[in-house]
Amino acid sequence: MYDLLKTHGADHVYLALKKIRDYPGLPLGNDVLRAGESQQGSESQIIAELIRRGIILAPDVKSLRGAKNFAFSPHIGLPLAEKVILEKAMAVLACIRYGQHFGLITKIRFPEDILDRLMNPPHRIGSHTEIKRQYALLVGRGMGKVYPDKLKPDRFYFETTPTPENKKAVKLAKDLLKIGEVLEGKGVSKDLQNVLFYPGTYEEALRTLPKLKNPSTVSPATQENILNVINDTMDKLRGA
């Protein structure tokens, strides 16, 4: 993070993180993971570096429009058991974001409704032509199974295996969808939340994008404060 702040400037790094923070499971353009030196300082370059350094997680989902990646901001101080649930929750939300943004035949209009169906009996969604590909990520993580619609062979259902861990993961995915990132009680200080992760909505994040082209106006004192917060975060990670 320190290297990124030095290279790209605090404003640009903050805005890239804020965009992901405000919209968990942010769909990434195909240019992001291919961002190179020619895009130095661009949002794509910053997000690509965050992913390469393991700061941002970006699970990929495959369906009729090809593989797409969905970005999630970091969580700090989670026990191992909760990390497993968090990874499952991100996988669930990534699959739903695919249908929301890249659905070829129909797009998901009410993602919360999909999560409610996965949480409640019979824990099933479908049938739909894209489910077999789109939710394969969840099958691989032991979250459920895909099976064909007997009346329409080209369509499939996905059904969650309702174990306590899987139910917690779907509930957490719903929390991420509704309120952004679940930080409360995860070992993240209020000061760190206030400096790096301001509350907002996806629309607010979009309105900040034009500012990425403006030169940084952060004062030296503010930059020093941010660097101190980053160092404190690294100390927390080393002690986890």
N, C-alpha and C positions, 0 to 999 in steps of 0.2 A: 504493500500500500504506500509506503514511504517513497519508493521508486516511482510509482505511478503519479503520486502527487507532484514530485519534482519534475517529471517529464511532461505531464499534461496540464498541470495547474489544478488547484483545489476546486475551483468553480466547476470545471468540466467533469472531474471525477465525481463530485457531489451530485451533479445533475444526472449523470449516468446511473449512479447508485439509487438516486431518488426515483427515477423512472421505474426501475425494477422493484424497488420497495413499495411503490404505490400500486403496482399491478402484478402481484405474484403470478408466475407462469407467463411472463411477458413473451409473446411470440417474437422470435428473432428473424431478421431478414437473412437471406442466403449469403449476403455480403459480410455478415459479422464474423463468422468463423474463418473467413478468408481474408480478413482485414490485414493489410501489410503496412510497410513503412510509408508508402505513398499516402496513407490515410492517417498519418501520425497526428494525434490530437483530436481526431474525430470521435464521435460517440461510438462508432463501430469498433475502432481501434481500442478504445478504453474497455469496452465490454469484452472484446476478444481477449485482452490481457487479463482481465479479471477472471475469465473462465480458465485460461491457461494456467494461472497461478492458483487455482482452486478456491478463490474467494467467492466467486459466483458459480452456482450449479446450474447446468443447462441440459436436463434430460431430453433425449430425442424420441419422437413419436413418428411412426411410419403409417401412412395410409395412401389413398389414391392420389394425393398431390405430392407424394414423395416424403422424405424425411424432413421434419421440422424440429427446431430446438426451442425450448421454453425456459426462460431465465428466472431464478429465484435468488434472493439476497441471503446473506449468511445468517446463521443462528449460532449463538455463543453459549457455552456452558451447559450443553445438553448431555445427560447421561447416555450411555450407549443404547439402552433400550428405547429411549425417546428418539434417538437419532434414526433408528430403524423405522419407527412409526413416522417420523418426519419425511424420510426418503419415500416411503410408500404414499404419504399424503401428497408430496410433490408430483409423484408419478400419476396419481389419480387426477390432480388438477391439470397436469400437462396434457393428458389424454382428452380431457374435456375442453381445454383451450384449443386443441387441434380442431375439434368439431365446431367450436365457436368461431374460429378465424379462417379455417381452411377446408371446411366441409365442402365436398364437391357436389353432392346431390342435394342435401339439405344442411343447413347450419344450425347449431345449437343456439337457441334464443334465450333460454332460461336455464343457465348452468346449475343454479341452486336446486331446481326441480330434479335434475339428473342425480345430484348428490343425495337428495332426499330418497329417491328410489333405491339407490345403492345402500343406504343406511337402514331402510325399513323393509320388512318382508313384502314380497318374496326376494328382495335384494337384487332385482333384475332390471336391465334396460334393454331396449330393442323391441322388435327386430329391425335391423338396418343393414344395408349392404357394406358399410364401412367398419362395422364393429370388429370383425375378425382381425383386421390389420391394426385398427386404431387402438384397441385395448389389449393387444398382444403383450405390451409392456407390463400390464398388470398381471396377466397370466404368468409371465416369467418371474414375477415377484411373489407368487403364491397368494395373490389376492382374490383369485376367482377363476372362472372357466368360461370359455366361449363354446356355444353349441348352436347347431343350425336350427332354423325355423322349419319344422316339418312340412308346413304348407307352402313355404316359399324358399326353395333350396338356395337361392342366391343371397338370402338374408340370415343374420345371426343375432343371437342374444349374448349379453355378458351378464353373469351372475356372480355377485360377491360371495366369497366363503365367509360367513359371519362369525369369525373368531373374534375374541376380545381385541386383539391387536389390529385386525383389519377394520373393525368398527371404529376404533379410536383414530385410525388413519383417515377414514372417510370423514369423520367429524372434524378432524384437524383441517382437512382439505376445505371443508365448508367454512371453517373459521378464517382460513387464508383468503378464501373468496370474498367473504363478507367484510372483513376488517383489515385486510392487508396482512402484514406479518405478525404472528403471535409472539410478541417479545416479553410480555409481562411474566415475571416469575422465571425467566430463563437465564438469569445471571447477568443481564444487561443493565447497567446503571442508567438511571434517568438522565444523567448528564450526557451519556453517550447517545441515548435515543434522541435527545433534543438537538444535539449537534449534527448527527449524521442522518437521522430518519425522521423528517417532519411528517405529520399526518397530512393526508391529501387524497385525491382521487385520480383516476386515470386521465380524466379531462384536464385537471390541473397540471399533471405531468406533461401532457402534450403541449400545453401552452408555454411551458418553459423551454421547449426545444429550440425555438429561434434564438434564445439567449446563448446557445452553445457557440454561435459564430462571433459573439462579442468578446473582446479581451477581458481577462480576469480583473475584477475590481476588489478582490478580497485584500484586506489590509495585512501587513506583515504580522501583526498581533493575532489576527484571526487565523492565519495560516499556521502560526506557531501553536495556537490552541488546538487546531485540528490534528496537527502532528502529535501533540501530547496525548490526545484521545486515541489516536491510532496506536501509539506505543503502549498505552494502558491496555488496549484491546489485545495486543500481542502478548502482553504479560498474562492476561487472563487465559489466553489459549495455551500458553506454555504451562500454566498451572493446572489446566483442566485434566 
